[in-house]
């Protein structure tokens, strides 16, 4: 998968519990793995925590880049 290409996750990707939580993030990551993608959370100095999907092969180098820029990055 390359940047700019659209990919749809199956509708049953998220648990039906209705409550947002870590188990839903784990479910999304499990759906992204077969696509060669990793779910990442950007820990910025704010009240928001943006999520993104990156190529699994780039996730660790992205973590290093984030650290150099002064923020955290969690790879699920």
C-alpha positions in Angstrom: 0.0 0.0 0.0 1.3 3.5 -0.8 0.3 6.9 0.4 -2.7 8.2 -1.3 -4.2 4.8 -2.0 -7.5 4.2 -0.4 -8.2 1.0 1.7 -11.4 0.1 3.4 -11.5 -2.0 6.5 -14.3 -4.5 6.9 -17.4 -3.2 8.7 -16.9 -5.8 11.5 -13.4 -4.6 12.3 -14.4 -2.8 15.5 -16.0 -4.6 18.5 -19.7 -4.0 18.9 -19.3 -2.8 22.5 -20.1 0.8 21.6 -17.5 2.1 24.0 -14.3 3.5 22.7 -11.2 2.1 24.3 -7.9 0.3 23.8 -9.6 -2.9 22.6 -10.9 -1.0 19.6 -7.4 0.3 18.8 -6.1 -3.3 19.0 -8.9 -4.5 16.7 -8.0 -1.8 14.1 -4.4 -2.7 14.3 -5.2 -6.4 13.8 -7.2 -5.4 10.6 -4.3 -3.3 9.3 -1.5 -5.8 9.8 -2.5 -8.0 6.8 -2.3 -4.9 4.7 1.2 -4.1 5.8 0.1 -1.1 7.8 0.6 -0.1 11.4 -1.7 2.0 13.6 0.2 4.9 15.2 -0.8 7.4 17.9 0.9 10.8 17.9 1.4 12.0 21.5 1.6 15.8 21.1 1.6 18.4 23.8 -2.2 19.0 23.6 -5.5 17.4 24.5 -5.7 15.6 21.2 -4.1 12.3 20.2 -4.2 11.9 16.4 -4.1 8.5 15.0 -2.6 7.5 11.7 -1.8 4.5 9.6 1.7 4.1 8.2 3.6 1.4 6.3 4.6 -1.2 8.9 8.2 -1.1 7.5 8.4 2.7 8.3 6.9 2.6 11.8 10.2 2.4 13.7 12.0 5.1 11.7 8.9 7.3 12.1 9.2 6.8 15.9 12.8 8.0 15.8 11.8 11.1 13.7 9.0 11.9 16.1 11.4 11.7 19.1 13.8 14.1 17.3 10.9 16.5 16.8 10.0 16.4 20.5 6.9 14.3 20.7 6.0 10.7 21.2 4.7 8.1 18.8 3.1 4.8 20.0 3.1 2.0 17.4 0.3 -0.5 18.1 
